[in-house]
Amino acid sequence: MMDRVHKICYSDKGYEMSIQVLTLEQVCKEHAGSRTMLESSYQQGGSFIEATHESAAASKLNLSDMLRHLVKVLARPLSLDDTLSSLATVAKQAMNMDLCVILLMDQSRGNLTVHACAPDLNDQRVVIEPVEVDMVVWEHLRDAMTMGQLPMLTARERDSLSPLKNVQYETLLPLPLIVGTEYVGLMSCYSSKVQSWTDEEQLMLVTIANQAAL
């Protein structure tokens, strides 16, 4: 597939800049062999991540295992950045997605900014921007989560929740991180394939997001 170029006009600067539109395969390929601290530790002695990866063809999701390991991750004496990085890695592997990003609310600016990503995108040509979520969309996300379901979003709403502005994808799964009535963040997972989830899987994903928010 030939790389496409997307034109972005910066009206405040008075010039036009071209950026390359990337596929998820391109974004993740360079980091396919890299390991985060969590992946390395889990891959010793029949780990969860290795087992989940090997069994992905037979079973797309192993969410109960993911929830158990999520609890272990959150109980570790890690820094916030390390905890978020570990959470992104576990979510990516367990849900058989290509890439997972965790955004947290910047209270001073009123938007969401990226704090962790699996795989790491620091060396990529990915255009990453803060995400501003309309209150109507937040309420839509919250209402769906309250019912134990994943939100049904329009293409426009889904794209507005993506901080990766020049990355093509087939599926974006946004899981809001909510504590009480406070919106604290968003976990967005991307796949180059069309994905779907059963009612049971949706309920487990909602449970995982709620646990992660705490």
Rosetta constraint file for C-alpha pairs under 8 A:
AtomPair CA 3 CA 20 HARMONIC 6.95 0.50
AtomPair CA 3 CA 21 HARMONIC 6.47 0.50
AtomPair CA 3 CA 22 HARMONIC 6.84 0.50
AtomPair CA 4 CA 20 HARMONIC 6.19 0.50
AtomPair CA 4 CA 21 HARMONIC 5.36 0.50
AtomPair CA 4 CA 22 HARMONIC 7.63 0.50
AtomPair CA 5 CA 18 HARMONIC 6.54 0.50
AtomPair CA 5 CA 19 HARMONIC 5.81 0.50
AtomPair CA 5 CA 20 HARMONIC 4.65 0.50
AtomPair CA 5 CA 21 HARMONIC 5.52 0.50
AtomPair CA 6 CA 18 HARMONIC 5.98 0.50
AtomPair CA 6 CA 19 HARMONIC 5.64 0.50
AtomPair CA 6 CA 20 HARMONIC 6.26 0.50
AtomPair CA 6 CA 21 HARMONIC 6.27 0.50
AtomPair CA 6 CA 166 HARMONIC 7.84 0.50
AtomPair CA 7 CA 16 HARMONIC 7.17 0.50
AtomPair CA 7 CA 17 HARMONIC 6.23 0.50
AtomPair CA 7 CA 18 HARMONIC 4.75 0.50
AtomPair CA 7 CA 19 HARMONIC 6.54 0.50
AtomPair CA 8 CA 16 HARMONIC 6.10 0.50
AtomPair CA 8 CA 17 HARMONIC 5.58 0.50
AtomPair CA 8 CA 18 HARMONIC 6.13 0.50
AtomPair CA 8 CA 19 HARMONIC 7.44 0.50
AtomPair CA 9 CA 14 HARMONIC 7.90 0.50
AtomPair CA 9 CA 15 HARMONIC 6.42 0.50
AtomPair CA 9 CA 16 HARMONIC 4.45 0.50
AtomPair CA 9 CA 17 HARMONIC 6.23 0.50
AtomPair CA 10 CA 14 HARMONIC 6.09 0.50
AtomPair CA 10 CA 15 HARMONIC 5.83 0.50
AtomPair CA 10 CA 16 HARMONIC 5.93 0.50
AtomPair CA 10 CA 17 HARMONIC 7.45 0.50
AtomPair CA 11 CA 15 HARMONIC 6.72 0.50
AtomPair CA 11 CA 16 HARMONIC 8.00 0.50
AtomPair CA 19 CA 166 HARMONIC 7.65 0.50
AtomPair CA 20 CA 125 HARMONIC 7.97 0.50
AtomPair CA 20 CA 166 HARMONIC 6.94 0.50
AtomPair CA 21 CA 166 HARMONIC 4.73 0.50
AtomPair CA 21 CA 167 HARMONIC 5.86 0.50
AtomPair CA 21 CA 168 HARMONIC 7.13 0.50
AtomPair CA 22 CA 26 HARMONIC 6.16 0.50
AtomPair CA 22 CA 27 HARMONIC 6.63 0.50
AtomPair CA 22 CA 126 HARMONIC 7.60 0.50
AtomPair CA 22 CA 166 HARMONIC 6.03 0.50
AtomPair CA 22 CA 167 HARMONIC 4.80 0.50
AtomPair CA 22 CA 168 HARMONIC 6.14 0.50
AtomPair CA 23 CA 27 HARMONIC 6.33 0.50
AtomPair CA 23 CA 167 HARMONIC 5.49 0.50
AtomPair CA 23 CA 168 HARMONIC 4.85 0.50
AtomPair CA 23 CA 169 HARMONIC 6.85 0.50
AtomPair CA 23 CA 192 HARMONIC 7.90 0.50
AtomPair CA 24 CA 28 HARMONIC 6.02 0.50
AtomPair CA 24 CA 98 HARMONIC 7.01 0.50
AtomPair CA 24 CA 99 HARMONIC 7.79 0.50
AtomPair CA 24 CA 167 HARMONIC 6.41 0.50
AtomPair CA 24 CA 168 HARMONIC 6.27 0.50
AtomPair CA 24 CA 169 HARMONIC 6.36 0.50
AtomPair CA 24 CA 191 HARMONIC 7.38 0.50
AtomPair CA 24 CA 192 HARMONIC 6.11 0.50
AtomPair CA 25 CA 29 HARMONIC 5.69 0.50
AtomPair CA 25 CA 192 HARMONIC 7.48 0.50
AtomPair CA 26 CA 30 HARMONIC 7.36 0.50
AtomPair CA 27 CA 121 HARMONIC 7.77 0.50
AtomPair CA 27 CA 124 HARMONIC 6.87 0.50
AtomPair CA 27 CA 126 HARMONIC 7.67 0.50
AtomPair CA 27 CA 167 HARMONIC 7.84 0.50
AtomPair CA 28 CA 32 HARMONIC 6.12 0.50
AtomPair CA 28 CA 98 HARMONIC 7.15 0.50
AtomPair CA 28 CA 99 HARMONIC 7.38 0.50
AtomPair CA 28 CA 119 HARMONIC 6.61 0.50
AtomPair CA 31 CA 119 HARMONIC 6.34 0.50
AtomPair CA 31 CA 120 HARMONIC 7.38 0.50
AtomPair CA 32 CA 119 HARMONIC 7.90 0.50
AtomPair CA 35 CA 39 HARMONIC 5.69 0.50
AtomPair CA 35 CA 40 HARMONIC 6.03 0.50
AtomPair CA 36 CA 40 HARMONIC 6.26 0.50
AtomPair CA 36 CA 86 HARMONIC 7.68 0.50
AtomPair CA 36 CA 89 HARMONIC 7.74 0.50
AtomPair CA 37 CA 41 HARMONIC 6.28 0.50
AtomPair CA 37 CA 86 HARMONIC 7.63 0.50
AtomPair CA 38 CA 42 HARMONIC 6.09 0.50
AtomPair CA 38 CA 86 HARMONIC 5.67 0.50
AtomPair CA 38 CA 89 HARMONIC 7.47 0.50
AtomPair CA 39 CA 43 HARMONIC 6.02 0.50
AtomPair CA 39 CA 49 HARMONIC 6.71 0.50
AtomPair CA 39 CA 89 HARMONIC 7.39 0.50
AtomPair CA 40 CA 44 HARMONIC 7.02 0.50
AtomPair CA 42 CA 46 HARMONIC 7.76 0.50
AtomPair CA 42 CA 47 HARMONIC 4.60 0.50
AtomPair CA 42 CA 48 HARMONIC 6.25 0.50
AtomPair CA 42 CA 49 HARMONIC 6.36 0.50
AtomPair CA 42 CA 50 HARMONIC 7.60 0.50
AtomPair CA 43 CA 47 HARMONIC 4.61 0.50
AtomPair CA 43 CA 48 HARMONIC 7.38 0.50
AtomPair CA 43 CA 49 HARMONIC 6.71 0.50
AtomPair CA 43 CA 50 HARMONIC 5.91 0.50
AtomPair CA 46 CA 50 HARMONIC 6.90 0.50
AtomPair CA 46 CA 51 HARMONIC 6.65 0.50
AtomPair CA 47 CA 51 HARMONIC 6.06 0.50
AtomPair CA 48 CA 52 HARMONIC 5.90 0.50
AtomPair CA 48 CA 65 HARMONIC 7.54 0.50
AtomPair CA 49 CA 53 HARMONIC 6.06 0.50
AtomPair CA 49 CA 90 HARMONIC 7.21 0.50
AtomPair CA 49 CA 93 HARMONIC 6.21 0.50
AtomPair CA 49 CA 94 HARMONIC 7.20 0.50
AtomPair CA 50 CA 54 HARMONIC 6.19 0.50
AtomPair CA 51 CA 55 HARMONIC 6.13 0.50
AtomPair CA 52 CA 56 HARMONIC 5.92 0.50
AtomPair CA 52 CA 62 HARMONIC 6.98 0.50
AtomPair CA 52 CA 93 HARMONIC 6.80 0.50
AtomPair CA 52 CA 94 HARMONIC 6.17 0.50
AtomPair CA 53 CA 93 HARMONIC 6.49 0.50
AtomPair CA 53 CA 94 HARMONIC 7.68 0.50
AtomPair CA 53 CA 96 HARMONIC 7.43 0.50
AtomPair CA 55 CA 59 HARMONIC 6.01 0.50
AtomPair CA 55 CA 60 HARMONIC 7.76 0.50
AtomPair CA 56 CA 60 HARMONIC 4.93 0.50
AtomPair CA 56 CA 61 HARMONIC 7.18 0.50
AtomPair CA 56 CA 96 HARMONIC 6.59 0.50
AtomPair CA 60 CA 94 HARMONIC 7.97 0.50
AtomPair CA 60 CA 95 HARMONIC 6.64 0.50
AtomPair CA 60 CA 96 HARMONIC 6.22 0.50
AtomPair CA 61 CA 94 HARMONIC 5.87 0.50
AtomPair CA 61 CA 95 HARMONIC 5.18 0.50
AtomPair CA 61 CA 96 HARMONIC 6.85 0.50
AtomPair CA 61 CA 201 HARMONIC 7.82 0.50
AtomPair CA 62 CA 66 HARMONIC 6.37 0.50
AtomPair CA 62 CA 94 HARMONIC 5.83 0.50
AtomPair CA 62 CA 95 HARMONIC 7.26 0.50
AtomPair CA 63 CA 67 HARMONIC 6.09 0.50
AtomPair CA 63 CA 94 HARMONIC 6.52 0.50
AtomPair CA 63 CA 95 HARMONIC 7.40 0.50
AtomPair CA 63 CA 201 HARMONIC 7.31 0.50
AtomPair CA 63 CA 204 HARMONIC 6.46 0.50
AtomPair CA 63 CA 205 HARMONIC 7.24 0.50
AtomPair CA 64 CA 68 HARMONIC 6.39 0.50
AtomPair CA 64 CA 204 HARMONIC 7.43 0.50
AtomPair CA 65 CA 69 HARMONIC 6.23 0.50
AtomPair CA 66 CA 70 HARMONIC 5.90 0.50
AtomPair CA 66 CA 90 HARMONIC 6.78 0.50
AtomPair CA 66 CA 91 HARMONIC 7.27 0.50
AtomPair CA 66 CA 94 HARMONIC 6.02 0.50
AtomPair CA 67 CA 71 HARMONIC 6.35 0.50
AtomPair CA 67 CA 208 HARMONIC 5.95 0.50
AtomPair CA 68 CA 72 HARMONIC 6.65 0.50
AtomPair CA 69 CA 73 HARMONIC 6.16 0.50
AtomPair CA 69 CA 90 HARMONIC 7.89 0.50
AtomPair CA 70 CA 74 HARMONIC 6.18 0.50
AtomPair CA 70 CA 87 HARMONIC 6.84 0.50
AtomPair CA 70 CA 90 HARMONIC 7.37 0.50
AtomPair CA 70 CA 208 HARMONIC 7.85 0.50
AtomPair CA 70 CA 212 HARMONIC 7.54 0.50
AtomPair CA 71 CA 75 HARMONIC 6.21 0.50
AtomPair CA 71 CA 211 HARMONIC 7.91 0.50
AtomPair CA 72 CA 76 HARMONIC 6.51 0.50
AtomPair CA 73 CA 83 HARMONIC 6.81 0.50
AtomPair CA 73 CA 86 HARMONIC 7.05 0.50
AtomPair CA 73 CA 87 HARMONIC 7.25 0.50
AtomPair CA 74 CA 83 HARMONIC 6.72 0.50
AtomPair CA 74 CA 212 HARMONIC 7.81 0.50
AtomPair CA 78 CA 82 HARMONIC 5.90 0.50
AtomPair CA 78 CA 83 HARMONIC 5.85 0.50
AtomPair CA 79 CA 83 HARMONIC 6.10 0.50
AtomPair CA 80 CA 84 HARMONIC 6.12 0.50
AtomPair CA 81 CA 85 HARMONIC 6.08 0.50
AtomPair CA 81 CA 115 HARMONIC 6.94 0.50
AtomPair CA 81 CA 116 HARMONIC 6.90 0.50
AtomPair CA 82 CA 86 HARMONIC 6.07 0.50
AtomPair CA 83 CA 87 HARMONIC 6.12 0.50
AtomPair CA 84 CA 88 HARMONIC 6.14 0.50
AtomPair CA 84 CA 102 HARMONIC 7.01 0.50
AtomPair CA 84 CA 115 HARMONIC 7.30 0.50
AtomPair CA 84 CA 116 HARMONIC 5.77 0.50
AtomPair CA 85 CA 89 HARMONIC 6.30 0.50
AtomPair CA 85 CA 116 HARMONIC 5.09 0.50
AtomPair CA 85 CA 117 HARMONIC 6.28 0.50
AtomPair CA 85 CA 118 HARMONIC 6.91 0.50
AtomPair CA 86 CA 90 HARMONIC 6.21 0.50
AtomPair CA 87 CA 91 HARMONIC 6.11 0.50
AtomPair CA 87 CA 212 HARMONIC 7.97 0.50
AtomPair CA 88 CA 92 HARMONIC 6.10 0.50
AtomPair CA 88 CA 100 HARMONIC 5.53 0.50
AtomPair CA 88 CA 101 HARMONIC 6.36 0.50
AtomPair CA 88 CA 102 HARMONIC 6.61 0.50
AtomPair CA 88 CA 116 HARMONIC 6.82 0.50
AtomPair CA 88 CA 117 HARMONIC 6.00 0.50
AtomPair CA 88 CA 118 HARMONIC 5.56 0.50
AtomPair CA 88 CA 187 HARMONIC 7.91 0.50
AtomPair CA 89 CA 93 HARMONIC 6.26 0.50
AtomPair CA 89 CA 100 HARMONIC 7.30 0.50
AtomPair CA 89 CA 117 HARMONIC 7.72 0.50
AtomPair CA 89 CA 118 HARMONIC 5.28 0.50
AtomPair CA 89 CA 119 HARMONIC 7.47 0.50
AtomPair CA 90 CA 94 HARMONIC 5.95 0.50
AtomPair CA 91 CA 95 HARMONIC 5.91 0.50
AtomPair CA 91 CA 100 HARMONIC 6.98 0.50
AtomPair CA 91 CA 189 HARMONIC 7.96 0.50
AtomPair CA 92 CA 96 HARMONIC 5.92 0.50
AtomPair CA 92 CA 97 HARMONIC 5.07 0.50
AtomPair CA 92 CA 98 HARMONIC 6.54 0.50
AtomPair CA 92 CA 99 HARMONIC 5.95 0.50
AtomPair CA 92 CA 100 HARMONIC 5.51 0.50
AtomPair CA 92 CA 118 HARMONIC 6.96 0.50
AtomPair CA 92 CA 189 HARMONIC 6.94 0.50
AtomPair CA 93 CA 97 HARMONIC 6.60 0.50
AtomPair CA 97 CA 189 HARMONIC 6.47 0.50
AtomPair CA 97 CA 190 HARMONIC 5.90 0.50
AtomPair CA 97 CA 191 HARMONIC 5.02 0.50
AtomPair CA 98 CA 189 HARMONIC 7.52 0.50
AtomPair CA 98 CA 190 HARMONIC 5.78 0.50
AtomPair CA 98 CA 191 HARMONIC 5.03 0.50
AtomPair CA 98 CA 192 HARMONIC 6.95 0.50
AtomPair CA 99 CA 117 HARMONIC 7.35 0.50
AtomPair CA 99 CA 118 HARMONIC 5.67 0.50
AtomPair CA 99 CA 119 HARMONIC 6.27 0.50
AtomPair CA 99 CA 189 HARMONIC 5.67 0.50
AtomPair CA 99 CA 190 HARMONIC 5.17 0.50
AtomPair CA 99 CA 191 HARMONIC 6.86 0.50
AtomPair CA 100 CA 117 HARMONIC 5.68 0.50
AtomPair CA 100 CA 118 HARMONIC 5.36 0.50
AtomPair CA 100 CA 119 HARMONIC 7.49 0.50
AtomPair CA 100 CA 187 HARMONIC 7.07 0.50
AtomPair CA 100 CA 188 HARMONIC 5.68 0.50
AtomPair CA 100 CA 189 HARMONIC 4.11 0.50
AtomPair CA 100 CA 190 HARMONIC 6.18 0.50
AtomPair CA 101 CA 114 HARMONIC 6.87 0.50
AtomPair CA 101 CA 115 HARMONIC 7.81 0.50
AtomPair CA 101 CA 116 HARMONIC 5.86 0.50
AtomPair CA 101 CA 117 HARMONIC 4.38 0.50
AtomPair CA 101 CA 118 HARMONIC 6.60 0.50
AtomPair CA 101 CA 187 HARMONIC 5.80 0.50
AtomPair CA 101 CA 188 HARMONIC 5.21 0.50
AtomPair CA 101 CA 189 HARMONIC 6.21 0.50
AtomPair CA 102 CA 114 HARMONIC 5.89 0.50
AtomPair CA 102 CA 115 HARMONIC 5.92 0.50
AtomPair CA 102 CA 116 HARMONIC 5.21 0.50
AtomPair CA 102 CA 117 HARMONIC 6.26 0.50
AtomPair CA 102 CA 185 HARMONIC 7.36 0.50
AtomPair CA 102 CA 186 HARMONIC 5.87 0.50
AtomPair CA 102 CA 187 HARMONIC 4.49 0.50
AtomPair CA 102 CA 188 HARMONIC 6.35 0.50
AtomPair CA 103 CA 112 HARMONIC 5.57 0.50
AtomPair CA 103 CA 113 HARMONIC 5.05 0.50
AtomPair CA 103 CA 114 HARMONIC 4.29 0.50
AtomPair CA 103 CA 115 HARMONIC 5.54 0.50
AtomPair CA 103 CA 116 HARMONIC 7.15 0.50
AtomPair CA 103 CA 185 HARMONIC 5.33 0.50
AtomPair CA 103 CA 186 HARMONIC 5.11 0.50
AtomPair CA 103 CA 187 HARMONIC 6.29 0.50
AtomPair CA 104 CA 112 HARMONIC 5.24 0.50
AtomPair CA 104 CA 113 HARMONIC 5.64 0.50
AtomPair CA 104 CA 114 HARMONIC 6.63 0.50
AtomPair CA 104 CA 115 HARMONIC 6.66 0.50
AtomPair CA 104 CA 184 HARMONIC 5.88 0.50
AtomPair CA 104 CA 185 HARMONIC 4.06 0.50
AtomPair CA 104 CA 186 HARMONIC 6.45 0.50
AtomPair CA 105 CA 110 HARMONIC 6.81 0.50
AtomPair CA 105 CA 111 HARMONIC 5.70 0.50
AtomPair CA 105 CA 112 HARMONIC 4.44 0.50
AtomPair CA 105 CA 113 HARMONIC 6.55 0.50
AtomPair CA 105 CA 183 HARMONIC 7.35 0.50
AtomPair CA 105 CA 184 HARMONIC 5.28 0.50
AtomPair CA 105 CA 185 HARMONIC 5.25 0.50
AtomPair CA 106 CA 110 HARMONIC 5.60 0.50
AtomPair CA 106 CA 111 HARMONIC 5.45 0.50
AtomPair CA 106 CA 112 HARMONIC 5.77 0.50
AtomPair CA 106 CA 113 HARMONIC 6.72 0.50
AtomPair CA 107 CA 111 HARMONIC 7.14 0.50
AtomPair CA 110 CA 132 HARMONIC 7.27 0.50
AtomPair CA 111 CA 130 HARMONIC 6.28 0.50
AtomPair CA 111 CA 131 HARMONIC 5.60 0.50
AtomPair CA 111 CA 132 HARMONIC 4.77 0.50
AtomPair CA 111 CA 133 HARMONIC 7.07 0.50
AtomPair CA 112 CA 130 HARMONIC 5.47 0.50
AtomPair CA 112 CA 131 HARMONIC 4.94 0.50
AtomPair CA 112 CA 132 HARMONIC 6.35 0.50
AtomPair CA 112 CA 133 HARMONIC 7.92 0.50
AtomPair CA 112 CA 185 HARMONIC 6.70 0.50
AtomPair CA 112 CA 186 HARMONIC 7.74 0.50
AtomPair CA 113 CA 129 HARMONIC 7.41 0.50
AtomPair CA 113 CA 130 HARMONIC 4.83 0.50
AtomPair CA 113 CA 131 HARMONIC 6.57 0.50
AtomPair CA 113 CA 163 HARMONIC 7.96 0.50
AtomPair CA 114 CA 128 HARMONIC 7.97 0.50
AtomPair CA 114 CA 130 HARMONIC 7.21 0.50
AtomPair CA 114 CA 163 HARMONIC 7.52 0.50
AtomPair CA 116 CA 120 HARMONIC 7.70 0.50
AtomPair CA 117 CA 121 HARMONIC 6.79 0.50
AtomPair CA 121 CA 126 HARMONIC 7.29 0.50
AtomPair CA 126 CA 164 HARMONIC 6.58 0.50
AtomPair CA 126 CA 165 HARMONIC 7.49 0.50
AtomPair CA 126 CA 166 HARMONIC 6.35 0.50
AtomPair CA 126 CA 167 HARMONIC 7.09 0.50
AtomPair CA 127 CA 163 HARMONIC 7.98 0.50
AtomPair CA 127 CA 164 HARMONIC 5.80 0.50
AtomPair CA 127 CA 165 HARMONIC 5.52 0.50
AtomPair CA 127 CA 166 HARMONIC 5.91 0.50
AtomPair CA 128 CA 163 HARMONIC 5.32 0.50
AtomPair CA 128 CA 164 HARMONIC 4.89 0.50
AtomPair CA 128 CA 165 HARMONIC 6.25 0.50
AtomPair CA 129 CA 163 HARMONIC 5.08 0.50
AtomPair CA 129 CA 164 HARMONIC 6.75 0.50
AtomPair CA 129 CA 165 HARMONIC 7.10 0.50
AtomPair CA 130 CA 163 HARMONIC 6.03 0.50
AtomPair CA 131 CA 160 HARMONIC 7.14 0.50
AtomPair CA 131 CA 161 HARMONIC 6.20 0.50
AtomPair CA 131 CA 162 HARMONIC 7.05 0.50
AtomPair CA 131 CA 163 HARMONIC 5.86 0.50
AtomPair CA 132 CA 160 HARMONIC 7.74 0.50
AtomPair CA 132 CA 161 HARMONIC 7.69 0.50
AtomPair CA 133 CA 137 HARMONIC 6.50 0.50
AtomPair CA 133 CA 138 HARMONIC 6.60 0.50
AtomPair CA 133 CA 160 HARMONIC 7.47 0.50
AtomPair CA 133 CA 161 HARMONIC 6.92 0.50
AtomPair CA 134 CA 138 HARMONIC 6.40 0.50
AtomPair CA 135 CA 139 HARMONIC 6.17 0.50
AtomPair CA 136 CA 140 HARMONIC 6.17 0.50
AtomPair CA 137 CA 141 HARMONIC 6.14 0.50
AtomPair CA 137 CA 157 HARMONIC 7.45 0.50
AtomPair CA 138 CA 142 HARMONIC 6.10 0.50
AtomPair CA 138 CA 183 HARMONIC 7.89 0.50
AtomPair CA 139 CA 143 HARMONIC 5.95 0.50
AtomPair CA 140 CA 144 HARMONIC 6.32 0.50
AtomPair CA 140 CA 151 HARMONIC 7.02 0.50
AtomPair CA 141 CA 145 HARMONIC 6.26 0.50
AtomPair CA 141 CA 150 HARMONIC 7.83 0.50
AtomPair CA 141 CA 151 HARMONIC 5.58 0.50
AtomPair CA 141 CA 176 HARMONIC 6.71 0.50
AtomPair CA 142 CA 146 HARMONIC 6.08 0.50
AtomPair CA 142 CA 176 HARMONIC 7.43 0.50
AtomPair CA 142 CA 178 HARMONIC 7.75 0.50
AtomPair CA 143 CA 147 HARMONIC 6.55 0.50
AtomPair CA 144 CA 148 HARMONIC 6.48 0.50
AtomPair CA 144 CA 149 HARMONIC 5.16 0.50
AtomPair CA 144 CA 150 HARMONIC 5.91 0.50
AtomPair CA 144 CA 151 HARMONIC 5.15 0.50
AtomPair CA 145 CA 149 HARMONIC 5.36 0.50
AtomPair CA 145 CA 150 HARMONIC 6.33 0.50
AtomPair CA 145 CA 151 HARMONIC 7.21 0.50
AtomPair CA 145 CA 206 HARMONIC 6.01 0.50
AtomPair CA 148 CA 202 HARMONIC 6.71 0.50
AtomPair CA 148 CA 203 HARMONIC 4.77 0.50
AtomPair CA 148 CA 206 HARMONIC 5.89 0.50
AtomPair CA 148 CA 207 HARMONIC 7.82 0.50
AtomPair CA 149 CA 199 HARMONIC 7.20 0.50
AtomPair CA 149 CA 202 HARMONIC 5.40 0.50
AtomPair CA 149 CA 203 HARMONIC 5.94 0.50
AtomPair CA 149 CA 206 HARMONIC 6.81 0.50
AtomPair CA 150 CA 175 HARMONIC 7.73 0.50
AtomPair CA 150 CA 202 HARMONIC 5.88 0.50
AtomPair CA 150 CA 203 HARMONIC 7.98 0.50
AtomPair CA 150 CA 205 HARMONIC 7.99 0.50
AtomPair CA 150 CA 206 HARMONIC 7.16 0.50
AtomPair CA 153 CA 157 HARMONIC 5.82 0.50
AtomPair CA 153 CA 158 HARMONIC 5.89 0.50
AtomPair CA 154 CA 158 HARMONIC 6.12 0.50
AtomPair CA 155 CA 159 HARMONIC 6.11 0.50
AtomPair CA 156 CA 160 HARMONIC 6.17 0.50
AtomPair CA 157 CA 161 HARMONIC 6.57 0.50
AtomPair CA 158 CA 162 HARMONIC 6.87 0.50
AtomPair CA 158 CA 172 HARMONIC 7.04 0.50
AtomPair CA 158 CA 174 HARMONIC 7.88 0.50
AtomPair CA 161 CA 174 HARMONIC 7.36 0.50
AtomPair CA 162 CA 172 HARMONIC 7.99 0.50
AtomPair CA 162 CA 188 HARMONIC 7.33 0.50
AtomPair CA 168 CA 192 HARMONIC 7.79 0.50
AtomPair CA 169 CA 190 HARMONIC 6.52 0.50
AtomPair CA 169 CA 191 HARMONIC 5.99 0.50
AtomPair CA 169 CA 192 HARMONIC 4.98 0.50
AtomPair CA 169 CA 193 HARMONIC 7.54 0.50
AtomPair CA 170 CA 190 HARMONIC 7.67 0.50
AtomPair CA 170 CA 191 HARMONIC 6.01 0.50
AtomPair CA 170 CA 192 HARMONIC 5.01 0.50
AtomPair CA 170 CA 193 HARMONIC 5.33 0.50
AtomPair CA 170 CA 194 HARMONIC 5.46 0.50
AtomPair CA 171 CA 190 HARMONIC 5.69 0.50
AtomPair CA 171 CA 191 HARMONIC 5.06 0.50
AtomPair CA 171 CA 192 HARMONIC 6.57 0.50
AtomPair CA 171 CA 193 HARMONIC 6.39 0.50
AtomPair CA 171 CA 194 HARMONIC 5.50 0.50
AtomPair CA 171 CA 195 HARMONIC 6.19 0.50
AtomPair CA 172 CA 188 HARMONIC 6.65 0.50
AtomPair CA 172 CA 189 HARMONIC 5.72 0.50
AtomPair CA 172 CA 190 HARMONIC 4.69 0.50
AtomPair CA 172 CA 191 HARMONIC 6.60 0.50
AtomPair CA 173 CA 188 HARMONIC 5.52 0.50
AtomPair CA 173 CA 189 HARMONIC 5.09 0.50
AtomPair CA 173 CA 190 HARMONIC 6.44 0.50
AtomPair CA 174 CA 186 HARMONIC 6.65 0.50
AtomPair CA 174 CA 187 HARMONIC 5.78 0.50
AtomPair CA 174 CA 188 HARMONIC 4.32 0.50
AtomPair CA 174 CA 189 HARMONIC 6.49 0.50
AtomPair CA 175 CA 186 HARMONIC 5.71 0.50
AtomPair CA 175 CA 187 HARMONIC 5.01 0.50
AtomPair CA 175 CA 188 HARMONIC 6.13 0.50
AtomPair CA 175 CA 206 HARMONIC 7.40 0.50
AtomPair CA 175 CA 209 HARMONIC 6.20 0.50
AtomPair CA 176 CA 183 HARMONIC 7.46 0.50
AtomPair CA 176 CA 185 HARMONIC 6.13 0.50
AtomPair CA 176 CA 186 HARMONIC 4.43 0.50
AtomPair CA 176 CA 187 HARMONIC 6.26 0.50
AtomPair CA 176 CA 209 HARMONIC 6.89 0.50
AtomPair CA 177 CA 183 HARMONIC 6.26 0.50
AtomPair CA 177 CA 184 HARMONIC 5.62 0.50
AtomPair CA 177 CA 185 HARMONIC 4.82 0.50
AtomPair CA 177 CA 186 HARMONIC 5.27 0.50
AtomPair CA 177 CA 187 HARMONIC 7.11 0.50
AtomPair CA 177 CA 209 HARMONIC 5.99 0.50
AtomPair CA 177 CA 210 HARMONIC 6.38 0.50
AtomPair CA 177 CA 212 HARMONIC 7.12 0.50
AtomPair CA 177 CA 213 HARMONIC 4.76 0.50
AtomPair CA 178 CA 182 HARMONIC 5.71 0.50
AtomPair CA 178 CA 183 HARMONIC 4.67 0.50
AtomPair CA 178 CA 184 HARMONIC 5.67 0.50
AtomPair CA 178 CA 185 HARMONIC 7.05 0.50
AtomPair CA 178 CA 210 HARMONIC 6.74 0.50
AtomPair CA 178 CA 213 HARMONIC 5.86 0.50
AtomPair CA 179 CA 183 HARMONIC 6.55 0.50
AtomPair CA 179 CA 184 HARMONIC 6.94 0.50
AtomPair CA 179 CA 210 HARMONIC 7.66 0.50
AtomPair CA 179 CA 213 HARMONIC 6.24 0.50
AtomPair CA 179 CA 214 HARMONIC 6.59 0.50
AtomPair CA 184 CA 213 HARMONIC 7.26 0.50
AtomPair CA 185 CA 213 HARMONIC 7.72 0.50
AtomPair CA 187 CA 209 HARMONIC 7.86 0.50
AtomPair CA 191 CA 195 HARMONIC 7.51 0.50
AtomPair CA 197 CA 201 HARMONIC 5.67 0.50
AtomPair CA 197 CA 202 HARMONIC 6.03 0.50
AtomPair CA 198 CA 202 HARMONIC 6.11 0.50
AtomPair CA 199 CA 203 HARMONIC 6.26 0.50
AtomPair CA 200 CA 204 HARMONIC 6.35 0.50
AtomPair CA 201 CA 205 HARMONIC 6.14 0.50
AtomPair CA 202 CA 206 HARMONIC 6.20 0.50
AtomPair CA 203 CA 207 HARMONIC 6.23 0.50
AtomPair CA 204 CA 208 HARMONIC 6.16 0.50
AtomPair CA 205 CA 209 HARMONIC 6.22 0.50
AtomPair CA 206 CA 210 HARMONIC 6.18 0.50
AtomPair CA 207 CA 211 HARMONIC 6.14 0.50
AtomPair CA 208 CA 212 HARMONIC 6.08 0.50
AtomPair CA 209 CA 213 HARMONIC 6.16 0.50
AtomPair CA 210 CA 214 HARMONIC 6.70 0.50
